[in-house]
Amino acid sequence: MVGAGIFVFPGLVAQRTGELGLLSFLLAGTVALMVAFYTSELATSMPRSGGGYAFSRRVFGRFTGATIGMAQWAGLVFASAFYLASFGTYAESLITDLGAENTAWVGHAAPVAALALTAINIVGSKEAGKLQKYSVFVLTVILVSIFIYGFMKITAFGGGIELADDADQTAPRSVVTTAAMIFTAFIGFVQIANVGGEIKSPHRNLPLALMGSVAIVLLLYLLVYYVSLHTLGVQQLSSQGETAIVKVSGMLLGGIAATATLVAGVLATLSSANASILSASRTLFALSRDGEVPAFFSRIWRRYKSPYNAVVAVGLPAAGLSIFAIERLAEIASLLHLVVYGLICLVLAKRRSRPPEEYHPPFRARSPGWLALVAGLACFSLISFLSGISIVAGILTLGLSATFHLLYVRLYK
């Protein structure tokens, strides 16, 4: 979750909402925290088969579960493409910062990186996972160090810009539309539920992992955006676009910090893409294992013990999609995940209304069932604030998923 969004979104959010961007991050994070709260209960009640796909399949039936599972896969493909496109932007900035004159070749960095990560996930997913942990640790240390210094400088020493003379007036509606777009920043926490059966003391550690991850990432986003606003001001932050926090780091601590932030951005976008490719391939593998999609996708390469066809079915589409606009990819990824997360909340609401005899979750979300329904409706409501073309793309994806499943079951099952 500490990935591409933290580097890409501050400048884009400033363009849309100005000072009110803090409310956009807070709104998106609050909705994600509610989903994490209810996922904790479901995950502890079904620790061996977590995730939106498994929850929906068990409670709403095979058809709904399969459709949501494929939407979850497609959402992660679009998220992978978003991260890869962001990687291309940061790679080009880093190459330019290092003094390279010819950067035309960097335009192909995103699809090349997609193919490289696909190969890595086929032949060495365990090693990729280790690299992931170290990359996230390094980039988090860099970010926290720079922006805590910036926060102290602004609050303790009176640094920063007075925003009253600098900010544009933005409509409150823009807060919600922006929150819907940047929801991509909080996707991924539900994937923790997919490995619930492998977690020690799941009744305690699953809720801590799910809700703690969202809370930590939300605080980091608020810190980064607040410091960025008070360092550059709304207009200059907006003009910097996807690499705005590189400029912020340079203003706070000089050129070395700016270069370090570029390096961290490259690491973050790559690690996010890698995590999404890994997770999406496992979702497709699970669908195939359960007979919802062809068995072709659950084949394992014995030498490397990886579902190679499922990995390729994520990496190749992500490579092709990575050439599209970053904001559009973020919106479609957010939309599909909001559908999945909304269904998770509805699953809990239905469980609460008609609990089976064996339903005794070790962790119980201490809130009435109707509040889970409200959380689900909040997820679906955010979708309506996305751009029309993203909504059409999301509906088309869901329609194709449902149609594919119906045809597959009718013709081959």
Summary of the structure (lengths in Angstrom):
residues: 413
radius of gyration: 21.0
end to end distance: 37.8
largest distance: 69.7
contacts: 1538
relative contact order: 0.20
helix: 82%
strand: 0%
